[in-house]
């Protein structure tokens, strides 16, 4: 209504007013800062400096294309800050399972890994164990399982025989067969990695690792040059697997995934949590 210049003038006045308030508050707080020459992010000199730094880093080959794992809302189609997610916590029931990852080159040997998110199993590229934990090779009902010595009693419960004990480091690079072979993986994958984040508070002491859906998963996978598999689109729907087009968080889908794994003898146990 009044043209752009009065609007610009008002904006400048607001900036100066804000700067004055900020200066007064900073002084009263006793905050150690250069008040006579502060950096203000909307200032052209600041912006030009940012671009210069990025240009310098690019020319020095210090910028690369990678991934960042963060909370994401498929409804909004945007990433979320961690504090936004914390505001929306609630208690829900979910299907958890201990999956059987068949050791490569064997007939009846399996690495046992627990997951609370069965829909991420299609993105599995590795398993992670603790370098400081002791693991066992145990026989039960004609099958052989690898898992943490600490957690074996709670997972296997009874009627099992420990055949061998080993440190987690002894399992590194041992290979297994792809659990859900719906995505063609050309890179080297499906082997045991070592990770300091693996605990024995719950689960099996062996962590199912899907770099696209976990920050710890992604960080450890980078050390081993693992591929990042993400058969899920920005709407949270599968782009591959027999369940293409279905929302990964649907309860019915979780049930179908569990039924598939059970039919393939790839589940050791399951429970609601």
PECORTA-V179530 format. One record per backbone hydrogen bond with DSSP energy under -1.0 kcal/mol. CO is the residue of the C=O (numbers start at 1). NH is the residue of the N-H. E is the energy in kcal/mol with one decimal. If there is no record, write none. Layout:
# PECORTA-V179530
co:CO nh:NH e:E
co:CO nh:NH e:E
This chain:
# PECORTA-V179530
co:4 nh:8 e:-2.5
co:5 nh:9 e:-2.8
co:6 nh:10 e:-2.2
co:7 nh:11 e:-2.2
co:8 nh:12 e:-2.5
co:9 nh:13 e:-2.2
co:10 nh:14 e:-2.3
co:11 nh:15 e:-2.4
co:12 nh:16 e:-2.5
co:13 nh:17 e:-2.6
co:14 nh:18 e:-2.7
co:15 nh:19 e:-2.8
co:16 nh:20 e:-2.3
co:17 nh:21 e:-2.1
co:18 nh:22 e:-2.9
co:19 nh:23 e:-2.4
co:20 nh:24 e:-2.3
co:21 nh:25 e:-2.6
co:22 nh:26 e:-2.5
co:23 nh:27 e:-2.2
co:24 nh:28 e:-2.3
co:25 nh:29 e:-2.0
co:26 nh:31 e:-1.9
co:33 nh:35 e:-1.4
co:40 nh:43 e:-2.2
co:43 nh:47 e:-2.3
co:44 nh:48 e:-2.9
co:45 nh:49 e:-1.9
co:46 nh:50 e:-2.2
co:47 nh:51 e:-2.1
co:48 nh:52 e:-2.2
co:49 nh:53 e:-2.5
co:50 nh:54 e:-2.3
co:51 nh:55 e:-2.5
co:52 nh:56 e:-2.5
co:53 nh:57 e:-2.6
co:54 nh:58 e:-2.4
co:55 nh:59 e:-2.4
co:56 nh:60 e:-1.7
co:57 nh:62 e:-2.9
co:58 nh:61 e:-1.6
co:71 nh:80 e:-2.6
co:73 nh:77 e:-2.4
co:73 nh:78 e:-1.2
co:78 nh:73 e:-2.7
co:81 nh:85 e:-1.6
co:82 nh:86 e:-2.2
co:83 nh:87 e:-1.1
co:85 nh:88 e:-1.6
co:94 nh:273 e:-2.4
co:96 nh:271 e:-2.2
co:97 nh:115 e:-2.3
co:98 nh:268 e:-3.3
co:98 nh:269 e:-1.0
co:99 nh:113 e:-1.9
co:101 nh:111 e:-3.0
co:102 nh:177 e:-2.8
co:103 nh:106 e:-1.4
co:108 nh:144 e:-2.9
co:109 nh:103 e:-2.7
co:110 nh:146 e:-2.2
co:111 nh:101 e:-2.8
co:113 nh:99 e:-3.0
co:115 nh:97 e:-2.1
co:117 nh:120 e:-2.2
co:118 nh:121 e:-1.6
co:120 nh:123 e:-1.8
co:121 nh:124 e:-1.4
co:125 nh:190 e:-3.6
co:126 nh:209 e:-2.4
co:127 nh:193 e:-3.2
co:128 nh:207 e:-3.0
co:129 nh:195 e:-2.4
co:133 nh:168 e:-1.9
co:134 nh:149 e:-2.7
co:135 nh:166 e:-2.7
co:136 nh:147 e:-1.5
co:137 nh:163 e:-3.3
co:137 nh:164 e:-1.3
co:138 nh:145 e:-3.2
co:139 nh:161 e:-2.5
co:140 nh:143 e:-1.9
co:143 nh:140 e:-2.9
co:144 nh:110 e:-2.7
co:145 nh:138 e:-3.1
co:146 nh:112 e:-2.1
co:147 nh:136 e:-3.0
co:148 nh:152 e:-1.2
co:151 nh:155 e:-2.0
co:152 nh:156 e:-2.8
co:156 nh:158 e:-2.3
co:161 nh:139 e:-3.1
co:164 nh:137 e:-2.7
co:166 nh:135 e:-3.7
co:167 nh:170 e:-1.5
co:168 nh:171 e:-1.6
co:171 nh:174 e:-2.2
co:174 nh:192 e:-1.8
co:175 nh:104 e:-2.1
co:180 nh:182 e:-2.5
co:190 nh:176 e:-2.0
co:191 nh:127 e:-1.6
co:192 nh:173 e:-2.8
co:193 nh:129 e:-2.7
co:195 nh:198 e:-1.2
co:204 nh:148 e:-3.0
co:207 nh:128 e:-2.2
co:209 nh:125 e:-2.2
co:209 nh:126 e:-1.4
co:210 nh:213 e:-2.4
co:214 nh:218 e:-2.7
co:215 nh:219 e:-2.4
co:216 nh:220 e:-2.4
co:217 nh:221 e:-2.1
co:218 nh:222 e:-1.8
co:221 nh:226 e:-2.7
co:222 nh:225 e:-1.1
co:230 nh:232 e:-1.0
co:231 nh:239 e:-2.6
co:233 nh:236 e:-2.0
co:236 nh:248 e:-2.8
co:237 nh:233 e:-2.9
co:238 nh:245 e:-2.8
co:241 nh:244 e:-1.1
co:243 nh:246 e:-2.0
co:246 nh:238 e:-2.0
co:247 nh:250 e:-1.7
co:250 nh:254 e:-1.8
co:251 nh:255 e:-2.0
co:252 nh:256 e:-2.0
co:253 nh:257 e:-2.5
co:254 nh:258 e:-2.2
co:255 nh:259 e:-2.4
co:256 nh:260 e:-2.2
co:257 nh:261 e:-2.5
co:258 nh:262 e:-2.5
co:259 nh:263 e:-2.2
co:260 nh:264 e:-1.1
co:261 nh:266 e:-2.7
co:262 nh:265 e:-1.5
co:266 nh:100 e:-2.3
co:269 nh:98 e:-2.9
co:271 nh:96 e:-2.9
